[in-house]
Amino acid sequence: HIDTALEILNKPRRLFCFLPPVSKEELERYKELIIAHITLLNNPQDAENYMRLADFYYLEKEYRKTLIVLQELVKYDPESPVIQEFLGRVYFRLDDYLNAINHLEAAVRNDPQDEILFQNLGVAYFKAGQFEKAKNAFLDASHINGIKPEIFYLLGRTYMELGNLKAAVQNFKNALHLDPAHSQAMEFL
């Protein structure tokens, strides 16, 4: 099956007149997609190909399709922080912050030393209006590898929402101290 699909894709003429011509890079990506689909038909528990499909759809901003693939993949490894984080990211892109939070919380439980997971969880809490939880997630992120300008900025935004303007200003100043070109922090001072 794979050889036939690749043979069709490699033909110089377009098979379907309603499809626009594609670049060589796009053609290579579509070949990968077809190979992943065919491989999954032959071996439905192939996690690597599920991830390949999910990455493909995500990069194409096909978030619903990404979600379908990841929901199938998570059945095989429900504790994987990588899969849970990816699901959280997809739900976030779909503006479904509560589901994003559920999956990001699961990712953090399974990998409590990943500062990016805490930062992403904080952003999801922030978007969901859960500002106290957002603050705590950002603080947790800062305790793992030290505080970074982006964390100071996010804490500043969160403190603003909590009504603590003094703490907000201090965090924006701290972000600018570490990165004088941090335009978002400048915007709030």
C-alpha positions, -999 to 999 in steps of 0.1 A, spaced: 0 0 0 28 24 9 46 19 -24 14 26 -44 6 57 -24 42 70 -29 41 61 -66 10 82 -70 25 111 -51 57 110 -71 40 112 -105 49 145 -122 13 153 -133 -14 163 -110 -39 135 -105 -68 158 -95 -73 189 -115 -91 206 -86 -61 204 -63 -36 233 -65 1 224 -72 21 219 -40 57 226 -31 83 199 -26 82 205 11 44 201 12 46 170 -9 71 155 15 48 163 45 18 147 27 39 116 19 47 114 57 10 117 64 0 89 40 27 67 53 16 73 89 -21 65 80 -12 33 62 11 22 90 -16 28 115 -40 7 94 -15 -22 97 -5 -16 133 -31 4 152 -10 6 184 19 24 168 23 54 191 50 70 170 27 73 140 -1 87 161 23 114 173 34 120 137 -2 124 126 -10 146 156 20 168 148 10 170 112 -25 181 119 -14 205 147 11 222 123 -17 225 98 -39 241 125 -64 212 121 -70 211 159 -101 189 158 -83 163 138 -53 166 161 -77 160 190 -91 128 174 -57 114 169 -45 122 204 -77 109 220 -69 75 204 -33 77 214 -40 85 251 -59 52 254 -25 34 251 -6 56 276 -30 77 297 -2 87 321 21 102 295 29 138 303 38 144 267 4 132 254 -14 150 282 5 182 275 -3 179 238 -40 174 245 -39 204 268 -23 225 241 -49 214 215 -78 221 239 -63 255 246 -62 263 209 -98 253 207 -106 278 235 -117 249 257 -97 261 288 -113 237 313 -103 206 293 -69 222 287 -65 226 325 -76 190 331 -49 176 307 -22 201 318 -29 192 355 -24 155 345 8 163 327 21 182 358 12 153 381 32 130 359 62 154 354 63 178 383 98 191 374 89 206 341 86 244 344 70 247 309 42 225 320 35 247 350 38 279 329 13 265 303 -10 254 331 -8 289 346 -17 304 312 -47 281 309 -58 290 344 -54 327 335 -75 323 304 -102 305 324 -103 333 349 -88 313 377 -62 339 387 -51 326 421 -44 292 406 -26 309 377 -4 328 402 4 295 420 13 277 388 36 305 377 53 305 411 57 268 409 74 272 375 97 298 390 108 274 417 120 247 393 146 266 372 146 301 386 125 329 375 127 341 340 114 374 324 83 357 309 73 343 344 77 378 359 55 392 331 29 365 335 29 371 373 25 408 367 -5 402 345 -20 378 371 -15 402 399 -32 429 379 -63 407 375 -61 399 413 -61 437 419 -27 438 435 -12 466 413 19 470 435 29 434 430 20 437 393 43 467 387 71 450 406 69 419 385 68 440 353 99 458 365 116 425 373 109 412 338 124 444 323 154 441 346 162 407 333 152 416 297 151 453 290 136 446 256 106 427 270 79 447 250 49 431 267 62 441 302 70 477 289 34 479 277 20 476 313 43 502 329 
